[in-house]
Amino acid sequence: MEPVNLFRIVVASPSDVQAERNALPVVLEELNRGIAATQKLRLELGRWETDAYPGFHLEGPQGLIDPILRIEDCDVLLGIFWKRFGTPTTDAGSGTEHEFLRAYTAWLCSGHRRSTAGDGVPSGHWTASPQDHSVWVL
């Protein structure tokens, strides 16, 4: 049997796109049975709903999620957005922003481009009010 390369995908998004997040395992399973298998890849999905567990952490829930999802080690951070950007954390405007900043920092330190979307990258904290998430999403 030939070796298969693992391709880690971590999803980051707020709660208003739960249906889309829930569809991802089926999509990845289909890709794994089809095109990924032909390329000797295995796509693995990481998301807090299925991989993290309840508990307490000095940095809040995100402090529990980070070591489990290992965002800095993923091959792709997949962001899904609609009208919200997420719930504030101790160090960012939202958990989603925190996760993007971790991925971006890892990307900068890696010395090679992993994947990008759009023309920009997150840098610093957004200043929109928590009620106006549309500013962050756009």
BAVEXVO-795868 format. One record per atom (N, C-alpha, C, O): z, x, y; residue number from 1; residue in three letters. Coordinates in steps of 0.05 Angstrom, whole numbers. Each point is the difference from the previous one (the first is absolute). Layout:
BEGIN
NODE        z        x        y     k     r
NODE        Z        X        Y   NUM   Ala
...
//
This chain:
BEGIN
NODE        z        x        y     k     r
NODE        0       17      -24     1   Met
NODE        0      -17       24     1   Met
NODE        0       18       25     1   Met
NODE       16       18        2     1   Met
NODE      -34      -24       17     2   Glu
NODE       -2       15       24     2   Glu
NODE       23       -8       19     2   Glu
NODE        9      -23        1     2   Glu
NODE        0       43       16     3   Pro
NODE       21       -7       19     3   Pro
NODE       -9      -19       21     3   Pro
NODE      -24       -1        7     3   Pro
NODE       42      -15        3     4   Val
NODE       -5      -20       21     4   Val
NODE       15        9       25     4   Val
NODE       24        7       -2     4   Val
NODE      -37       -8       25     5   Asn
NODE       13        7       25     5   Asn
NODE       13      -25       12     5   Asn
NODE      -12      -21        2     5   Asn
NODE       38       24        5     6   Leu
NODE       15      -21       12     6   Leu
NODE       -6        0       30     6   Leu
NODE        1       20       13     6   Leu
NODE       -6      -44       -2     7   Phe
NODE       -6       -4       28     7   Phe
NODE       21      -20       10     7   Phe
NODE       -2      -24       -5     7   Phe
NODE       22       34       21     8   Arg
NODE       22      -17        9     8   Arg
NODE       -7      -14       26     8   Arg
NODE       -8       13       20     8   Arg
NODE       11      -40      -20     9   Ile
NODE       -5      -16       24     9   Ile
NODE       26      -14        6     9   Ile
NODE       12      -14      -16     9   Ile
NODE       -3       17       41    10   Val
NODE       25      -13        9    10   Val
NODE       -9      -20       22    10   Val
NODE      -16        7       18    10   Val
NODE       26      -31      -20    11   Val
NODE       -8      -21       20    11   Val
NODE       23       -3       20    11   Val
NODE       23       -1       -7    11   Val
NODE      -31        0       32    12   Ala
NODE       19       -4       23    12   Ala
NODE      -10      -24       16    12   Ala
NODE      -23        0        9    12   Ala
NODE       40      -19       -6    13   Ser
NODE       -8      -24       16    13   Ser
NODE       25      -17        5    13   Ser
NODE       19        1      -15    13   Ser
NODE      -21      -19       35    14   Pro
NODE       22      -18        5    14   Pro
NODE       -1      -25      -18    14   Pro
NODE      -18       -2      -17    14   Pro
NODE       37      -15       20    15   Ser
NODE        4      -23      -18    15   Ser
NODE      -21      -22        3    15   Ser
NODE       -1      -17      -18    15   Ser
NODE      -15       17       39    16   Asp
NODE      -18      -23        3    16   Asp
NODE      -26        4      -16    16   Asp
NODE      -18      -16        3    16   Asp
NODE       16       37      -19    17   Val
NODE      -23        4      -17    17   Val
NODE        8        2      -30    17   Val
NODE      -12       15      -15    17   Val
NODE       32      -30        8    18   Gln
NODE       11        1      -27    18   Gln
NODE      -21       -8      -21    18   Gln
NODE       -1       12      -22    18   Gln
NODE      -15      -32       27    19   Ala
NODE      -21       -9      -19    19   Ala
NODE      -19       23       -5    19   Ala
NODE       -9        4      -23    19   Ala
NODE        1       11       44    20   Glu
NODE      -18       22       -4    20   Glu
NODE       13       23      -16    20   Glu
NODE      -13       12      -17    20   Glu
NODE       38       -7       23    21   Arg
NODE       15       20      -15    21   Arg
NODE        2       -8      -30    21   Arg
NODE       -2       17      -17    21   Arg
NODE        7      -42       12    22   Asn
NODE        3      -10      -27    22   Asn
NODE      -26        2      -16    22   Asn
NODE        0        2      -25    22   Asn
NODE      -23       -2       39    23   Ala
NODE      -26        2      -13    23   Ala
NODE       -6       29       -9    23   Ala
NODE      -17        4      -18    23   Ala
NODE       29       16       29    24   Leu
NODE       -6       27       -5    24   Leu
NODE        2        9      -29    24   Leu
NODE      -18       14      -10    24   Leu
NODE       39      -22       -5    25   Pro
NODE        2        9      -28    25   Pro
NODE      -24       -9      -16    25   Pro
NODE      -10       15      -17    25   Pro
NODE        0      -39       21    26   Val
NODE      -23      -10      -15    26   Val
NODE      -25       15        8    26   Val
NODE      -16        7      -17    26   Val
NODE       13       -1       43    27   Val
NODE      -24       16        9    27   Val
NODE        1       28      -12    27   Val
NODE      -20        9      -10    27   Val
NODE       43        4       11    28   Leu
NODE        2       27      -12    28   Leu
NODE       -4        0      -30    28   Leu
NODE      -12       19      -11    28   Leu
NODE       22      -39       -2    29   Glu
NODE       -4       -2      -29    29   Glu
NODE      -30       -3       -7    29   Glu
NODE      -10       13      -18    29   Glu
NODE       -4      -29       34    30   Glu
NODE      -29       -3       -5    30   Glu
NODE      -15       26        6    30   Glu
NODE      -17        8      -15    30   Glu
NODE       25        6       36    31   Leu
NODE      -13       26        6    31   Leu
NODE        7       20      -22    31   Leu
NODE      -18       16       -7    31   Leu
NODE       42      -16       -3    32   Asn
NODE        8       18      -21    32   Asn
NODE      -16       -4      -26    32   Asn
NODE       -7       19      -14    32   Asn
NODE        0      -44        9    33   Arg
NODE      -16       -7      -24    33   Arg
NODE      -29        7        4    33   Arg
NODE      -15        4      -20    33   Arg
NODE        6       -3       45    34   Gly
NODE      -28        3        6    34   Gly
NODE       -6       28       11    34   Gly
NODE        1       20      -14    34   Gly
NODE       -7      -20       40    35   Ile
NODE      -10       25       12    35   Ile
NODE       19       23       -1    35   Ile
NODE       -8       23       -3    35   Ile
NODE       34      -28        6    36   Ala
NODE       19       22       -1    36   Ala
NODE        0       14      -28    36   Ala
NODE        1       24       -2    36   Ala
NODE       -3      -40      -19    37   Ala
NODE       -2       11      -27    37   Ala
NODE      -25       17       -4    37   Ala
NODE        2       21      -13    37   Ala
NODE      -24      -29       25    38   Thr
NODE      -24       15       -3    38   Thr
NODE        1       27       14    38   Thr
NODE      -14       19       -6    38   Thr
NODE       32      -18       26    39   Gln
NODE        4       25       16    39   Gln
NODE       24       16       -9    39   Gln
NODE        8       19       12    39   Gln
NODE        4      -28      -34    40   Lys
NODE       24       13      -11    40   Lys
NODE       23        0       20    40   Lys
NODE       15       19        3    40   Lys
NODE      -11      -42       10    41   Leu
NODE       21       -5       19    41   Leu
NODE       19      -22      -10    41   Leu
NODE       -9      -18      -15    41   Leu
NODE       33       19       23    42   Arg
NODE       19      -21       -5    42   Arg
NODE       13       -6       27    42   Arg
NODE       14       17       11    42   Arg
NODE      -19      -41        0    43   Leu
NODE       12       -8       26    43   Leu
NODE       27      -11       -5    43   Leu
NODE        4      -18      -17    43   Leu
NODE       16       28       31    44   Glu
NODE       27       -9       -3    44   Glu
NODE       10      -11       27    44   Glu
NODE       -3       13       21    44   Glu
NODE       14      -37      -21    45   Leu
NODE        8      -14       25    45   Leu
NODE       30        3        3    45   Leu
NODE       16       -5      -18    45   Leu
NODE       -8       13       42    46   Gly
NODE       29        1        8    46   Gly
NODE        5      -20       22    46   Gly
NODE      -15        0       20    46   Gly
NODE       35      -17      -23    47   Arg
NODE        7      -19       21    47   Arg
NODE       30       -6       -3    47   Arg
NODE       11       -1      -22    47   Arg
NODE        1       -4       44    48   Trp
NODE       29       -3        0    48   Trp
NODE       10      -24      -16    48   Trp
NODE       21        1      -12    48   Trp
NODE      -37      -22       11    49   Glu
NODE        9      -24      -14    49   Glu
NODE        4        4      -29    49   Glu
NODE       18      -13      -12    49   Glu
NODE      -33       31        0    50   Thr
NODE        2        3      -29    50   Thr
NODE       13       27       -8    50   Thr
NODE        9        3      -22    50   Thr
NODE       -9       16       40    51   Asp
NODE       10       27       -7    51   Asp
NODE       28        6       11    51   Asp
NODE       15       15      -12    51   Asp
NODE       -7      -27       34    52   Ala
NODE       26        5       12    52   Ala
NODE       20      -19      -12    52   Ala
NODE       -7      -19      -13    52   Ala
NODE       32       24       19    53   Tyr
NODE       22      -16      -11    53   Tyr
NODE       20       -5       23    53   Tyr
NODE        2       15       19    53   Tyr
NODE       14      -37      -22    54   Pro
NODE       20       -6       20    54   Pro
NODE       22       21        1    54   Pro
NODE        6       13      -20    54   Pro
NODE        5       -9       43    55   Gly
NODE       22       19        3    55   Gly
NODE        6        5       30    55   Gly
NODE      -10      -14       17    55   Gly
NODE       27       33      -13    56   Phe
NODE        8        7       28    56   Phe
NODE       -7       29        5    56   Phe
NODE        2       17      -18    56   Phe
NODE      -10      -12       42    57   His
NODE       -7       28        9    57   His
NODE        7        2       29    57   His
NODE       -2      -19       15    57   His
NODE       11       43       -7    58   Leu
NODE        7        4       28    58   Leu
NODE      -23       -5       19    58   Leu
NODE        4       -8       23    58   Leu
NODE      -28       13      -32    59   Glu
NODE      -24       -5       16    59   Glu
NODE      -12      -28       -4    59   Glu
NODE      -22       -5        9    59   Glu
NODE       37      -13      -21    60   Gly
NODE       -9      -27       -5    60   Gly
NODE      -19       -1      -24    60   Gly
NODE       -2       20      -15    60   Gly
NODE      -10      -43       11    61   Pro
NODE      -17       -4      -24    61   Pro
NODE      -23       22       -2    61   Pro
NODE       -7        7      -23    61   Pro
NODE       -3        2       45    62   Gln
NODE      -22       20       -1    62   Gln
NODE       10       26      -13    62   Gln
NODE      -16       14      -13    62   Gln
NODE       41       -8       17    63   Gly
NODE       12       24      -13    63   Gly
NODE        0       -2      -30    63   Gly
NODE       -1       21      -14    63   Gly
NODE        1      -45        3    64   Leu
NODE       -2       -3      -29    64   Leu
NODE      -29        1       -9    64   Leu
NODE       -6       10      -22    64   Leu
NODE      -11      -21       38    65   Ile
NODE      -29       -3       -8    65   Ile
NODE      -14       27        0    65   Ile
NODE      -16        6      -18    65   Ile
NODE       21       11       38    66   Asp
NODE      -15       25        4    66   Asp
NODE        0       18      -25    66   Asp
NODE      -22        9       -8    66   Asp
NODE       45       -2       -4    67   Pro
NODE       -1       18      -23    67   Pro
NODE      -13      -13      -24    67   Pro
NODE       -9       15      -18    67   Pro
NODE        8      -41       16    68   Ile
NODE      -12      -13      -23    68   Ile
NODE      -31        0        3    68   Ile
NODE      -14        6      -19    68   Ile
NODE        4      -14       43    69   Leu
NODE      -28       -1        4    69   Leu
NODE      -13       27        4    69   Leu
NODE      -24        3       -5    69   Leu
NODE       39       17       14    70   Arg
NODE      -10       27        4    70   Arg
NODE      -27       -1       16    70   Arg
NODE      -20       11       -9    70   Arg
NODE       21      -23       32    71   Ile
NODE      -24       -4       16    71   Ile
NODE      -14       27        6    71   Ile
NODE      -24        1        1    71   Ile
NODE       40       19        3    72   Glu
NODE      -12       26        7    72   Glu
NODE      -16       12      -23    72   Glu
NODE      -15       19        4    72   Glu
NODE       19      -29      -29    73   Asp
NODE      -15       10      -23    73   Asp
NODE      -23      -19       -9    73   Asp
NODE      -13        6      -19    73   Asp
NODE        9      -28       34    74   Cys
NODE      -21      -18       -9    74   Cys
NODE      -28       11        8    74   Cys
NODE       -2       16       18    74   Cys
NODE      -18      -26      -32    75   Asp
NODE      -28        8        7    75   Asp
NODE      -11      -18       22    75   Asp
NODE      -16        9       16    75   Asp
NODE       25      -34      -16    76   Val
NODE       -9      -20       20    76   Val
NODE       23      -17        8    76   Val
NODE       15      -10      -16    76   Val
NODE      -11        7       42    77   Leu
NODE       18      -20       11    77   Leu
NODE      -17      -23        9    77   Leu
NODE      -15        2       19    77   Leu
NODE       17      -25      -32    78   Leu
NODE      -16      -23        6    78   Leu
NODE       16      -19       18    78   Leu
NODE       21      -10       -7    78   Leu
NODE      -32        5       31    79   Gly
NODE       13      -18       19    79   Gly
NODE      -14      -26        1    79   Gly
NODE      -24       -2        1    79   Gly
NODE       40      -20       -2    80   Ile
NODE      -11      -27        1    80   Ile
NODE       14      -14       23    80   Ile
NODE       25       -1        1    80   Ile
NODE      -40      -11       17    81   Phe
NODE       12      -13       23    81   Phe
NODE      -13      -27        6    81   Phe
NODE      -23       -5       -7    81   Phe
NODE       39      -12       20    82   Trp
NODE       -9      -26       10    82   Trp
NODE       11       -3       28    82   Trp
NODE      -12       10       19    82   Trp
NODE       35      -23      -16    83   Lys
NODE       11       -4       27    83   Lys
NODE       26       15        6    83   Lys
NODE        8        1       23    83   Lys
NODE        4       10      -43    84   Arg
NODE       25       15        4    84   Arg
NODE       -3       29       -7    84   Arg
NODE      -19        8      -13    84   Arg
NODE       37        8       24    85   Phe
NODE        0       29       -7    85   Phe
NODE       25        8      -16    85   Phe
NODE        1       22      -10    85   Phe
NODE       18      -40        9    86   Gly
NODE       23        5      -18    86   Gly
NODE       27       -1       15    86   Gly
NODE        1       -7       23    86   Gly
NODE       20       13      -38    87   Thr
NODE       27       -1        9    87   Thr
NODE        9       28        9    87   Thr
NODE       -5       20      -14    87   Thr
NODE       18      -17       37    88   Pro
NODE        9       26       10    88   Pro
NODE       18       14      -20    88   Pro
NODE       16      -12      -15    88   Pro
NODE      -19       39       15    89   Thr
NODE       18       17      -16    89   Thr
NODE       16       18       19    89   Thr
NODE       -3       -3       24    89   Thr
NODE       19       20      -35    90   Thr
NODE       17       17       17    90   Thr
NODE      -16       21       16    90   Thr
NODE        9       10       20    90   Thr
NODE      -34       -4      -30    91   Asp
NODE      -15       21       13    91   Asp
NODE      -28       -8        9    91   Asp
NODE      -16       16        9    91   Asp
NODE        9      -42      -12    92   Ala
NODE      -27       -9        7    92   Ala
NODE        0      -29        8    92   Ala
NODE       20      -14       -5    92   Ala
NODE      -41        5       17    93   Gly
NODE       -3      -28        9    93   Gly
NODE       -1      -19      -24    93   Gly
NODE        5      -24        4    93   Gly
NODE      -12       34      -28    94   Ser
NODE       -1      -16      -24    94   Ser
NODE        0       18      -24    94   Ser
NODE       -6       24        2    94   Ser
NODE       11      -36      -25    95   Gly
NODE       -2       15      -25    95   Gly
NODE      -29        9       -5    95   Gly
NODE       -4       22      -10    95   Gly
NODE      -15      -38       18    96   Thr
NODE      -28        7       -3    96   Thr
NODE       -6       24       17    96   Thr
NODE      -14       19       -9    96   Thr
NODE       23      -19       34    97   Glu
NODE       -4       23       18    97   Glu
NODE       13       25      -12    97   Glu
NODE      -12       22       -1    97   Glu
NODE       36      -25       -9    98   His
NODE       14       22      -12    98   His
NODE      -16       12      -23    98   His
NODE       -2       25       -3    98   His
NODE       -9      -42      -14    99   Glu
NODE      -15        9      -23    99   Glu
NODE      -26       14        8    99   Glu
NODE       -8       20      -11    99   Glu
NODE       -6      -31       32   100   Phe
NODE      -24       13       10   100   Phe
NODE        6       27       12   100   Phe
NODE      -15       19       -4   100   Phe
NODE       37      -17       18   101   Leu
NODE        8       26       12   101   Leu
NODE        6       20      -21   101   Leu
NODE       -7       24        3   101   Leu
NODE       20      -32      -25   102   Arg
NODE        6       18      -22   102   Arg
NODE      -26       10      -13   102   Arg
NODE       -3       24       -5   102   Arg
NODE      -16      -42        1   103   Ala
NODE      -25        7      -12   103   Ala
NODE      -16       18       19   103   Ala
NODE      -12       20       -9   103   Ala
NODE       13      -26       35   104   Tyr
NODE      -15       17       19   104   Tyr
NODE       12       28        2   104   Tyr
NODE      -15       19        1   104   Tyr
NODE       41      -17       -1   105   Thr
NODE       13       26        0   105   Thr
NODE       -7       16      -25   105   Thr
NODE       -6       24        2   105   Thr
NODE        6      -37      -25   106   Ala
NODE       -7       14      -24   106   Ala
NODE      -30        9        1   106   Ala
NODE       -6       22      -10   106   Ala
NODE      -10      -39       21   107   Trp
NODE      -29        7        3   107   Trp
NODE       -3       25       18   107   Trp
NODE      -16       17       -6   107   Trp
NODE       31      -17       28   108   Leu
NODE       -2       23       18   108   Leu
NODE        9       26      -14   108   Leu
NODE      -12       21        4   108   Leu
NODE       34      -23      -20   109   Cys
NODE       11       23      -14   109   Cys
NODE      -18        9      -23   109   Cys
NODE        2       23       -8   109   Cys
NODE      -18      -41       -3   110   Ser
NODE      -15        6      -24   110   Ser
NODE      -24       19        5   110   Ser
NODE       -8       14      -18   110   Ser
NODE       -2      -15       43   111   Gly
NODE      -23       17        6   111   Gly
NODE      -26      -11       -9   111   Gly
NODE      -21       13        4   111   Gly
NODE       20      -37      -16   112   His
NODE      -25      -12       -7   112   His
NODE        1      -30        3   112   His
NODE       21      -12       -2   112   His
NODE      -43        1        8   113   Arg
NODE       -3      -29        6   113   Arg
NODE        1      -15      -27   113   Arg
NODE      -15        6      -18   113   Arg
NODE       33      -26       16   114   Arg
NODE        1      -16      -24   114   Arg
NODE      -16      -25        4   114   Arg
NODE      -19       -5      -15   114   Arg
NODE       25      -11       34   115   Ser
NODE      -16      -24        7   115   Ser
NODE        9      -10       27   115   Ser
NODE       22        4        8   115   Ser
NODE      -41      -17        6   116   Thr
NODE        6      -11       26   116   Thr
NODE      -14      -26        3   116   Thr
NODE      -19       -6      -15   116   Thr
NODE       28      -10       33   117   Ala
NODE      -13      -25        6   117   Ala
NODE        1       -4       30   117   Ala
NODE       21        6       12   117   Ala
NODE      -42      -15        0   118   Gly
NODE        0       -4       29   118   Gly
NODE       -3       26       15   118   Gly
NODE       -6       21      -12   118   Gly
NODE        9      -22       38   119   Asp
NODE       -4       23       17   119   Asp
NODE       25       15        7   119   Asp
NODE       -1       23        8   119   Asp
NODE       24      -36      -11   120   Gly
NODE       24       13        9   120   Gly
NODE       21        3      -22   120   Gly
NODE       -3      -10      -22   120   Gly
NODE       24       23       28   121   Val
NODE       23        3      -18   121   Val
NODE       25       -6       16   121   Val
NODE        1        4       24   121   Val
NODE       20      -13      -38   122   Pro
NODE       25       -6       14   122   Pro
NODE       12       26       11   122   Pro
NODE        1       21      -13   122   Pro
NODE        9      -23       37   123   Ser
NODE       15       23       11   123   Ser
NODE       22      -11       19   123   Ser
NODE       -6      -10       21   123   Ser
NODE       30       13      -30   124   Gly
NODE       22      -10       15   124   Gly
NODE        5      -29       -4   124   Gly
NODE      -11      -12      -19   124   Gly
NODE       28        0       35   125   His
NODE        7      -28       -4   125   His
NODE      -16      -18       19   125   His
NODE       -4        7       23   125   His
NODE       -4      -30      -33   126   Trp
NODE      -13      -19       17   126   Trp
NODE       21      -13       17   126   Trp
NODE       23       -2       -7   126   Trp
NODE      -31       -7       31   127   Thr
NODE       19      -11       19   127   Thr
NODE       -2      -30        4   127   Thr
NODE       14      -10       17   127   Thr
NODE      -30       -3      -33   128   Ala
NODE       -2      -29        3   128   Ala
NODE       26      -13       -9   128   Ala
NODE       15       11      -16   128   Ala
NODE      -10      -35       26   129   Ser
NODE       25      -14       -8   129   Ser
NODE       -3      -10      -28   129   Ser
NODE      -22       -4      -10   129   Ser
NODE       45        1       -4   130   Pro
NODE       -1       -9      -28   130   Pro
NODE      -14      -27       -3   130   Pro
NODE      -10       -7      -22   130   Pro
NODE       11       -9       43   131   Gln
NODE      -13      -27       -2   131   Gln
NODE      -30        2        2   131   Gln
NODE      -14      -17      -10   131   Gln
NODE        3       38       22   132   Asp
NODE      -29        3        3   132   Asp
NODE      -11       20      -19   132   Asp
NODE       -9       22        8   132   Asp
NODE       10      -28      -34   133   His
NODE      -10       19      -20   133   His
NODE      -30        3        2   133   His
NODE      -11       20      -11   133   His
NODE       -4      -39       23   134   Ser
NODE      -29        3        1   134   Ser
NODE       -8       25       15   134   Ser
NODE      -22       11       -6   134   Ser
NODE       37       -1       24   135   Val
NODE       -6       25       14   135   Val
NODE        0       23      -19   135   Val
NODE      -17       18        2   135   Val
NODE       36      -18      -21   136   Trp
NODE        2       22      -20   136   Trp
NODE      -22       -2      -20   136   Trp
NODE      -11       21       -9   136   Trp
NODE        4      -45        1   137   Val
NODE      -20       -3      -21   137   Val
NODE      -28        6       10   137   Val
NODE      -16       12      -15   137   Val
NODE       10      -19       40   138   Leu
NODE      -26        5       11   138   Leu
NODE       -2       29        5   138   Leu
NODE      -21       10       10   138   Leu
//
